Amino acid sequence: MANSDTLDRPATKSKGGAMTKTNEGRFFEDYTVGQVIRHAVPRTVSGGERALYHALYPARHALYSSDLFAQSCGLPSAPIDDLAAFHVVFGKTVPDVSLNAVANLGYAEGRWVTPVWPGDTLRSESEVIGLKQNSNGKTGVVWVRTRGLNQHDELVMEYVRWVMVRKRDADAAAPETVVPELKPVLAVGDLSIPAGLDFTGYDFELAGEPHRWGDYEIGEKIDHVDGVTVEEAEHMMATRLWQNTAKVHFDATFRPDGQRLIYGGHVISMARALSFNGLANAQMIVGLNAGAHANPCFSGTTVRAWSEVLDKAKTEAPGVGAVRLRLVATSAGGSMELKGDDGKYLPHVLLDLDYWALMPV
């Protein structure tokens, strides 16, 4: 049975030998498969998070911008942006999962289950589902399944991610290797459609583009044209907003190159917002199949984006179709190349994200 350890983080000693009350974060040898971590601190979200999210990114999807538009689509009001809710849930996991991470390696099996509304209180918990020490003996990979819950203990979202974490003691024994089996792609039946969602009366003019589900072809690529240069101040504000305490994002002395790494979620939200130009009607993200932060992003980088249509499916909700999209963020305009002949991501690729979104048919 999984063990819960909200507060029993490993005790550490100061140079003088006394026990310290500060949290240095977990290292690789502090994790065990089956361990359940309840993360601090619950957060009540409001319209303030929406306003800041829309200030930080050029987010314009109508369903998240207008109560009236959301009501015309069968919802009681505009939910909090799907990725804003993701960042809140994700940020809470950082002190326990990735404070000592070298890199966030990937995502899988992500589902947005229940919309988040202003006034909801979100909390997070994670279960360790896999461990594998790296051959250098200095780091290891930790897989966790994180669940975001609201004040009613309803599942808001869940996802798996894996991170490379430093070891405290390179001589510590390696744990038994457990690599979880994960779905490469969520089936349409795995997706949760918000109760009442109905796109039969969808207003394409107010949404900003005329393109509907039937207008997109599998294999089609869309250059989203626009670009945004990442500023240090905006990245720092965003990362603090999500209460993400990872050292690589704040402490310029933590990396050998003296640069603060841009939070990968900042790149995800920037690319998603840029995708409005060409995918304005891909209104709601409901599934995350896979994701990789292919190359680091730093202040001064101009982020651009393109998408590829990977699959399409109809849903049981009236007028609602699902479209599977690959969203790629790059630091170079014009190129839609993803990997080189060696199978590795090209240097200009920042993000490769595979997700399901809902769109009017």
C-alpha positions as a Python dict, from the first residue, in 0.01 Angstrom:
ca = {
    (1, 'M'): (0, 0, 0),
    (2, 'A'): (133, 348, -89),
    (3, 'N'): (269, 547, 203),
    (4, 'S'): (185, 915, 247),
    (5, 'D'): (462, 1146, 365),
    (6, 'T'): (347, 1504, 363),
    (7, 'L'): (598, 1634, 614),
    (8, 'D'): (854, 1360, 678),
    (9, 'R'): (1119, 1501, 448),
    (10, 'P'): (1470, 1377, 526),
    (11, 'A'): (1627, 1573, 811),
    (12, 'T'): (1947, 1758, 728),
    (13, 'K'): (2228, 1894, 940),
    (14, 'S'): (2399, 2229, 930),
    (15, 'K'): (2779, 2257, 918),
    (16, 'G'): (2781, 2272, 1298),
    (17, 'G'): (2594, 1944, 1320),
    (18, 'A'): (2263, 2086, 1445),
    (19, 'M'): (1939, 1984, 1278),
    (20, 'T'): (1800, 2246, 1042),
    (21, 'K'): (1436, 2336, 984),
    (22, 'T'): (1484, 2441, 624),
    (23, 'N'): (1395, 2221, 327),
    (24, 'E'): (1682, 2135, 93),
    (25, 'G'): (1446, 1932, -124),
    (26, 'R'): (1444, 1562, -200),
    (27, 'F'): (1733, 1391, -372),
    (28, 'F'): (1712, 1077, -584),
    (29, 'E'): (1774, 838, -296),
    (30, 'D'): (1485, 991, -98),
    (31, 'Y'): (1221, 845, -333),
    (32, 'T'): (1062, 500, -322),
    (33, 'V'): (811, 348, -563),
    (34, 'G'): (462, 371, -415),
    (35, 'Q'): (545, 678, -206),
    (36, 'V'): (261, 934, -202),
    (37, 'I'): (344, 1299, -142),
    (38, 'R'): (74, 1552, -48),
    (39, 'H'): (206, 1888, -157),
    (40, 'A'): (175, 2221, 24),
    (41, 'V'): (15, 2483, -14),
    (42, 'P'): (-352, 2478, -132),
    (43, 'R'): (-444, 2778, -346),
    (44, 'T'): (-777, 2948, -409),
    (45, 'V'): (-780, 3082, -764),
    (46, 'S'): (-968, 3389, -881),
    (47, 'G'): (-1003, 3623, -1173),
    (48, 'G'): (-663, 3755, -1071),
    (49, 'E'): (-492, 3444, -1202),
    (50, 'R'): (-682, 3481, -1529),
    (51, 'A'): (-584, 3847, -1567),
    (52, 'L'): (-217, 3777, -1494),
    (53, 'Y'): (-214, 3477, -1727),
    (54, 'H'): (-354, 3688, -2010),
    (55, 'A'): (-103, 3964, -1932),
    (56, 'L'): (193, 3725, -1943),
    (57, 'Y'): (90, 3544, -2263),
    (58, 'P'): (-104, 3660, -2571),
    (59, 'A'): (-389, 3427, -2468),
    (60, 'R'): (-710, 3499, -2661),
    (61, 'H'): (-919, 3182, -2679),
    (62, 'A'): (-1276, 3303, -2642),
    (63, 'L'): (-1402, 3029, -2411),
    (64, 'Y'): (-1158, 3142, -2140),
    (65, 'S'): (-1197, 3513, -2207),
    (66, 'S'): (-1574, 3571, -2200),
    (67, 'D'): (-1844, 3448, -1962),
    (68, 'L'): (-2107, 3518, -2229),
    (69, 'F'): (-1920, 3319, -2493),
    (70, 'A'): (-1875, 3028, -2250),
    (71, 'Q'): (-2247, 3040, -2162),
    (72, 'S'): (-2335, 3027, -2533),
    (73, 'C'): (-2133, 2701, -2539),
    (74, 'G'): (-2327, 2547, -2251),
    (75, 'L'): (-2094, 2630, -1961),
    (76, 'P'): (-2199, 2835, -1657),
    (77, 'S'): (-1915, 3086, -1709),
    (78, 'A'): (-1563, 3106, -1844),
    (79, 'P'): (-1333, 2858, -1668),
    (80, 'I'): (-979, 2941, -1565),
    (81, 'D'): (-747, 2875, -1862),
    (82, 'D'): (-656, 2508, -1884),
    (83, 'L'): (-283, 2575, -1874),
    (84, 'A'): (-317, 2826, -1590),
    (85, 'A'): (-481, 2550, -1386),
    (86, 'F'): (-203, 2314, -1492),
    (87, 'H'): (64, 2558, -1374),
    (88, 'V'): (-101, 2596, -1033),
    (89, 'V'): (-116, 2218, -986),
    (90, 'F'): (237, 2171, -1123),
    (91, 'G'): (393, 2450, -915),
    (92, 'K'): (291, 2285, -591),
    (93, 'T'): (488, 1972, -679),
    (94, 'V'): (820, 2148, -736),
    (95, 'P'): (949, 2166, -374),
    (96, 'D'): (893, 1790, -338),
    (97, 'V'): (968, 1659, -685),
    (98, 'S'): (1198, 1886, -882),
    (99, 'L'): (1372, 2127, -645),
    (100, 'N'): (1698, 1942, -712),
    (101, 'A'): (1616, 1843, -1066),
    (102, 'V'): (1868, 1869, -1346),
    (103, 'A'): (1593, 1861, -1609),
    (104, 'N'): (1222, 1796, -1655),
    (105, 'L'): (1229, 1519, -1915),
    (106, 'G'): (876, 1452, -2030),
    (107, 'Y'): (500, 1418, -1981),
    (108, 'A'): (239, 1153, -2054),
    (109, 'E'): (-121, 1051, -1974),
    (110, 'G'): (-233, 1406, -1894),
    (111, 'R'): (-609, 1461, -1857),
    (112, 'W'): (-810, 1771, -1773),
    (113, 'V'): (-1107, 1615, -1597),
    (114, 'T'): (-1306, 1897, -1433),
    (115, 'P'): (-1295, 2267, -1530),
    (116, 'V'): (-1149, 2505, -1273),
    (117, 'W'): (-1367, 2802, -1184),
    (118, 'P'): (-1281, 3124, -1001),
    (119, 'G'): (-1321, 3050, -631),
    (120, 'D'): (-1199, 2690, -655),
    (121, 'T'): (-923, 2580, -418),
    (122, 'L'): (-664, 2353, -575),
    (123, 'R'): (-419, 2116, -412),
    (124, 'S'): (-182, 1853, -551),
    (125, 'E'): (-56, 1509, -463),
    (126, 'S'): (193, 1283, -641),
    (127, 'E'): (269, 913, -637),
    (128, 'V'): (616, 787, -728),
    (129, 'I'): (560, 525, -999),
    (130, 'G'): (912, 470, -1132),
    (131, 'L'): (1283, 502, -1050),
    (132, 'K'): (1598, 447, -1255),
    (133, 'Q'): (1950, 548, -1158),
    (134, 'N'): (2162, 686, -1442),
    (135, 'S'): (2486, 519, -1540),
    (136, 'N'): (2696, 806, -1404),
    (137, 'G'): (2576, 724, -1050),
    (138, 'K'): (2525, 1095, -979),
    (139, 'T'): (2164, 1134, -1091),
    (140, 'G'): (1851, 930, -1146),
    (141, 'V'): (1512, 956, -1316),
    (142, 'V'): (1198, 978, -1103),
    (143, 'W'): (850, 918, -1252),
    (144, 'V'): (550, 1064, -1067),
    (145, 'R'): (177, 1068, -1132),
    (146, 'T'): (38, 1399, -1008),
    (147, 'R'): (-329, 1463, -934),
    (148, 'G'): (-485, 1806, -892),
    (149, 'L'): (-793, 1816, -668),
    (150, 'N'): (-1044, 2089, -587),
    (151, 'Q'): (-1214, 2176, -258),
    (152, 'H'): (-1467, 1897, -313),
    (153, 'D'): (-1187, 1641, -355),
    (154, 'E'): (-1288, 1612, -720),
    (155, 'L'): (-1013, 1525, -966),
    (156, 'V'): (-938, 1835, -1169),
    (157, 'M'): (-646, 1697, -1369),
    (158, 'E'): (-377, 1434, -1363),
    (159, 'Y'): (-55, 1374, -1553),
    (160, 'V'): (267, 1176, -1540),
    (161, 'R'): (602, 1346, -1562),
    (162, 'W'): (958, 1230, -1519),
    (163, 'V'): (1254, 1433, -1400),
    (164, 'M'): (1627, 1381, -1367),
    (165, 'V'): (1719, 1444, -1003),
    (166, 'R'): (2060, 1478, -838),
    (167, 'K'): (2178, 1226, -579),
    (168, 'R'): (2281, 1355, -239),
    (169, 'D'): (2544, 1082, -210),
    (170, 'A'): (2690, 938, -528),
    (171, 'D'): (2793, 626, -333),
    (172, 'A'): (2438, 552, -214),
    (173, 'A'): (2305, 219, -342),
    (174, 'A'): (2093, 230, -654),
    (175, 'P'): (1725, 138, -607),
    (176, 'E'): (1562, -138, -802),
    (177, 'T'): (1484, -7, -1149),
    (178, 'V'): (1113, 36, -1216),
    (179, 'V'): (1013, 200, -1547),
    (180, 'P'): (634, 245, -1573),
    (181, 'E'): (442, 145, -1883),
    (182, 'L'): (265, 454, -2013),
    (183, 'K'): (15, 503, -2293),
    (184, 'P'): (181, 664, -2594),
    (185, 'V'): (-150, 830, -2684),
    (186, 'L'): (-476, 878, -2496),
    (187, 'A'): (-778, 734, -2673),
    (188, 'V'): (-1072, 967, -2732),
    (189, 'G'): (-1264, 762, -2478),
    (190, 'D'): (-1006, 859, -2215),
    (191, 'L'): (-1089, 1228, -2256),
    (192, 'S'): (-1331, 1412, -2028),
    (193, 'I'): (-1573, 1651, -2198),
    (194, 'P'): (-1703, 1923, -1963),
    (195, 'A'): (-2066, 1870, -1865),
    (196, 'G'): (-2302, 2074, -2083),
    (197, 'L'): (-2044, 2167, -2349),
    (198, 'D'): (-2233, 2229, -2673),
    (199, 'F'): (-2079, 2387, -2984),
    (200, 'T'): (-2390, 2370, -3205),
    (201, 'G'): (-2450, 2745, -3160),
    (202, 'Y'): (-2080, 2839, -3178),
    (203, 'D'): (-2010, 3198, -3287),
    (204, 'F'): (-1712, 3179, -3522),
    (205, 'E'): (-1701, 3556, -3569),
    (206, 'L'): (-1655, 3623, -3199),
    (207, 'A'): (-1409, 3334, -3170),
    (208, 'G'): (-1186, 3501, -3428),
    (209, 'E'): (-1156, 3248, -3710),
    (210, 'P'): (-1394, 3054, -3941),
    (211, 'H'): (-1201, 2725, -3941),
    (212, 'R'): (-1386, 2430, -3792),
    (213, 'W'): (-1296, 2064, -3722),
    (214, 'G'): (-1375, 1953, -4078),
    (215, 'D'): (-1139, 2213, -4226),
    (216, 'Y'): (-827, 2050, -4082),
    (217, 'E'): (-656, 1753, -4249),
    (218, 'I'): (-437, 1495, -4076),
    (219, 'G'): (-76, 1574, -4164),
    (220, 'E'): (-147, 1944, -4219),
    (221, 'K'): (112, 2182, -4073),
    (222, 'I'): (29, 2535, -3960),
    (223, 'D'): (287, 2810, -3918),
    (224, 'H'): (152, 3037, -3647),
    (225, 'V'): (357, 3327, -3788),
    (226, 'D'): (390, 3543, -3477),
    (227, 'G'): (677, 3548, -3230),
    (228, 'V'): (735, 3675, -2876),
    (229, 'T'): (1073, 3755, -2723),
    (230, 'V'): (1098, 3612, -2371),
    (231, 'E'): (1188, 3872, -2109),
    (232, 'E'): (1359, 3788, -1781),
    (233, 'A'): (1113, 3992, -1574),
    (234, 'E'): (805, 3827, -1728),
    (235, 'H'): (947, 3478, -1682),
    (236, 'M'): (1034, 3551, -1318),
    (237, 'M'): (686, 3692, -1253),
    (238, 'A'): (519, 3390, -1416),
    (239, 'T'): (725, 3138, -1223),
    (240, 'R'): (651, 3314, -895),
    (241, 'L'): (282, 3332, -987),
    (242, 'W'): (274, 2953, -1009),
    (243, 'Q'): (478, 2924, -684),
    (244, 'N'): (741, 2725, -872),
    (245, 'T'): (1052, 2728, -650),
    (246, 'A'): (1296, 2536, -874),
    (247, 'K'): (1641, 2684, -823),
    (248, 'V'): (1734, 2683, -1192),
    (249, 'H'): (1463, 2944, -1261),
    (250, 'F'): (1572, 3197, -996),
    (251, 'D'): (1930, 3148, -883),
    (252, 'A'): (2182, 3255, -1148),
    (253, 'T'): (2462, 3084, -954),
    (254, 'F'): (2291, 2743, -971),
    (255, 'R'): (2394, 2674, -1332),
    (256, 'P'): (2756, 2671, -1455),
    (257, 'D'): (2669, 2915, -1735),
    (258, 'G'): (2523, 3168, -1490),
    (259, 'Q'): (2189, 3182, -1673),
    (260, 'R'): (1843, 3134, -1529),
    (261, 'L'): (1655, 2865, -1716),
    (262, 'I'): (1311, 2968, -1844),
    (263, 'Y'): (1041, 2751, -1684),
    (264, 'G'): (926, 2499, -1944),
    (265, 'G'): (562, 2574, -1866),
    (266, 'H'): (627, 2934, -1965),
    (267, 'V'): (728, 2811, -2311),
    (268, 'I'): (423, 2581, -2327),
    (269, 'S'): (184, 2867, -2252),
    (270, 'M'): (362, 3102, -2491),
    (271, 'A'): (343, 2850, -2775),
    (272, 'R'): (-22, 2767, -2702),
    (273, 'A'): (-111, 3136, -2705),
    (274, 'L'): (75, 3189, -3034),
    (275, 'S'): (-117, 2896, -3185),
    (276, 'F'): (-435, 3108, -3170),
    (277, 'N'): (-331, 3235, -3514),
    (278, 'G'): (-451, 2935, -3714),
    (279, 'L'): (-610, 2738, -3429),
    (280, 'A'): (-838, 2995, -3263),
    (281, 'N'): (-1116, 2737, -3241),
    (282, 'A'): (-908, 2470, -3067),
    (283, 'Q'): (-1075, 2599, -2754),
    (284, 'M'): (-1004, 2354, -2472),
    (285, 'I'): (-705, 2131, -2400),
    (286, 'V'): (-836, 1803, -2256),
    (287, 'G'): (-550, 1558, -2304),
    (288, 'L'): (-170, 1557, -2295),
    (289, 'N'): (-23, 1258, -2479),
    (290, 'A'): (345, 1343, -2464),
    (291, 'G'): (576, 1635, -2419),
    (292, 'A'): (947, 1711, -2425),
    (293, 'H'): (1145, 2024, -2347),
    (294, 'A'): (1387, 1958, -2632),
    (295, 'N'): (1637, 2238, -2567),
    (296, 'P'): (1672, 2501, -2293),
    (297, 'C'): (1520, 2845, -2331),
    (298, 'F'): (1681, 3160, -2191),
    (299, 'S'): (1587, 3526, -2165),
    (300, 'G'): (1615, 3707, -2497),
    (301, 'T'): (1498, 3408, -2702),
    (302, 'T'): (1220, 3482, -2949),
    (303, 'V'): (968, 3199, -2933),
    (304, 'R'): (775, 3102, -3244),
    (305, 'A'): (543, 2807, -3298),
    (306, 'W'): (397, 2569, -3552),
    (307, 'S'): (146, 2285, -3524),
    (308, 'E'): (81, 1958, -3703),
    (309, 'V'): (-258, 1784, -3711),
    (310, 'L'): (-195, 1426, -3595),
    (311, 'D'): (-547, 1287, -3563),
    (312, 'K'): (-917, 1377, -3543),
    (313, 'A'): (-1218, 1220, -3377),
    (314, 'K'): (-1579, 1303, -3304),
    (315, 'T'): (-1714, 1309, -2951),
    (316, 'E'): (-2058, 1245, -2803),
    (317, 'A'): (-2095, 1611, -2705),
    (318, 'P'): (-2317, 1809, -2947),
    (319, 'G'): (-2113, 1988, -3212),
    (320, 'V'): (-1783, 1901, -3044),
    (321, 'G'): (-1490, 1735, -3219),
    (322, 'A'): (-1148, 1639, -3084),
    (323, 'V'): (-829, 1720, -3271),
    (324, 'R'): (-489, 1580, -3181),
    (325, 'L'): (-216, 1837, -3236),
    (326, 'R'): (160, 1848, -3218),
    (327, 'L'): (265, 2193, -3094),
    (328, 'V'): (628, 2283, -3154),
    (329, 'A'): (797, 2591, -3009),
    (330, 'T'): (1118, 2705, -3174),
    (331, 'S'): (1377, 2979, -3148),
    (332, 'A'): (1392, 3017, -3527),
    (333, 'G'): (1121, 3129, -3765),
    (334, 'G'): (1025, 2957, -4087),
    (335, 'S'): (1161, 2609, -4015),
    (336, 'M'): (917, 2324, -3955),
    (337, 'E'): (1192, 2065, -3918),
    (338, 'L'): (1185, 1882, -3586),
    (339, 'K'): (1474, 1634, -3575),
    (340, 'G'): (1798, 1574, -3759),
    (341, 'D'): (1915, 1261, -3941),
    (342, 'D'): (2045, 1128, -3608),
    (343, 'G'): (1692, 1133, -3461),
    (344, 'K'): (1779, 1407, -3212),
    (345, 'Y'): (1591, 1734, -3178),
    (346, 'L'): (1741, 2017, -3378),
    (347, 'P'): (1904, 2293, -3167),
    (348, 'H'): (1631, 2548, -3242),
    (349, 'V'): (1347, 2323, -3114),
    (350, 'L'): (1241, 2423, -2763),
    (351, 'L'): (922, 2223, -2712),
    (352, 'D'): (748, 1923, -2868),
    (353, 'L'): (398, 1883, -2722),
    (354, 'D'): (134, 1630, -2829),
    (355, 'Y'): (-218, 1713, -2703),
    (356, 'W'): (-592, 1676, -2765),
    (357, 'A'): (-812, 1985, -2795),
    (358, 'L'): (-1186, 2034, -2843),
    (359, 'M'): (-1313, 2219, -3151),
    (360, 'P'): (-1653, 2286, -3314),
    (361, 'V'): (-1736, 2040, -3593),
}
